[in-house]
Amino acid sequence: MDQPSENIRRCRLWLKAAFWLDFPVVWLGRATAWLMLPLIGVIIFDAISRKFLRKLPFVIETGLYHLMNSPKLQDSEWHMHAVMFLVAMGYAYV
């Protein structure tokens, strides 16, 4: 009679440990999903500014050309992609 209750207690302990190990990974995966919105915004701004806005005279005269042709925008796109990919792989693996 003692053995089944001991096994149930151990199973509950393992399930509780699994929940606490899984909780940060799931939370981080869901939080990182919100990184998609700034990524979309940066990509749209970069595409529109490179295609249309940087050719306008006021952009060239005021020096905004360097901001709209900045490699920092593309670097931020790559960094956000990398963070999202790595966190998503960890989330999917668990």
VENWONOR-V323580 format. One record per pair of residues at least 6 apart in sequence whose ideal C-beta (glycine too) atoms are under 6 Angstrom apart, sorted by the first residue. I is the first residue (numbers start at 1). GAP is how many residues later the second one is. D is the distance in Angstrom with one decimal. If there is no record, write none. Layout:
BEGIN
i: <I,I>
gap: <GAP,GAP>
d: <D,D>
END
This chain:
BEGIN
i: <25,29,32,32,35,35,39,42,42,43,46,49,53,53,54,54,54,59>
gap: <69,62,52,55,45,49,41,34,35,34,27,19,6,15,11,14,15,6>
d: <4.7,3.1,5.9,4.2,5.9,5.5,4.4,5.7,5.6,5.9,4.5,3.8,5.8,5.7,5.5,4.6,5.8,5.6>
END
